[in-house]
Amino acid sequence: MTPAAAYRATLAYALRFPETCEESPWGERVVKVRKKVFVFLGKGQGGFSVTTKLPLTGGMALQLPFAAPCGYGLGKSGWVTARFAKGEDVPLELVRDWVDESFRAVAPKTLVKQLAVAGGGPAEVRPVARPRARRKEQVLVLTGDPLRGERAARGYAEQGLRCDVAELDAPSARRKLALAVVDLGRRPGEALEVAEALLQRRAGPRVLVCGIRDARMEKRAQAALGDVPRSRHAPGHPRAIELGVGLLREDPAALEGGSSGQGRKRR
């Protein structure tokens, strides 16, 4: 998408969030939620810039050639600016993910709870009823990619389930879990060790392994974990969410064809 079109699309998208408004206080456009800025937008000479607060994915964003820490000292607080010159292609879906993350970082929690996001795809903002989460159905997503974890958490929240996200590390034995979703995506060796540790617990959680990229990883996971349910999809993909919910609720229709195995391996 061209920078000019991306500017208009990003502004329109940011204003879809609850209780937002646009202002132009310093010669550039900003979008606020309850008087707090969560998006800065700039344009000039056919280019486009967007600044968002990224507490979860800021480190990864700064590895991109068009992104840099925001000036005025805001970079230290997680604000990242992306600039696109005239003629450059703007990755609009990525920019929308950043706007979504920034809103959640700045907005009051009461407004954040009104959001629902389509798992694994571009964010779609809409009011929803408060999820009827139950502690016995708590889900923990263990991943080396915060963005993948955030998408998974939103997907489970849409199903009325409480979901937390953590780094790839076996959770405390005192932590009560119904389902542990282990993401093999970026660090498969470490992820498999975590999954094995979870399976060795007495009365431990159900385990779902996601992010199996190829046949070699599939074979490796089967050798280490036996017939533990697994998916080639990322943890936040709708099919992976459906599989996880099916495991919790023991729904045969959701489980059918969704994983390479349905059982568990105990040692």
Secondary structure, 3 states (H helix, E strand, C coil): CCHHHHHHHHHHHHCCCCCEEEECCCCCEEEEECCEEEEEEEEECCEEEEEEECCCCHHHHCCCCCEEECCCCHHHHCEEEEEECCCCCCCHHHHHHHHHHHHHHHCCHHHHCCCCCCCCCCCCCCCCCCCCCCHHHCEEEECCCHHHHHHHHHHHHHCCCCEEEECCCCCCCCCCCCEEEEECCCCHHHHHHHHHHHHCCCCCCEEEEECCCCHHHHHHHHHHHCCCCECCCCCCCHHHHHHHHHHHHCCHHHHCCCCCCCCCCCC
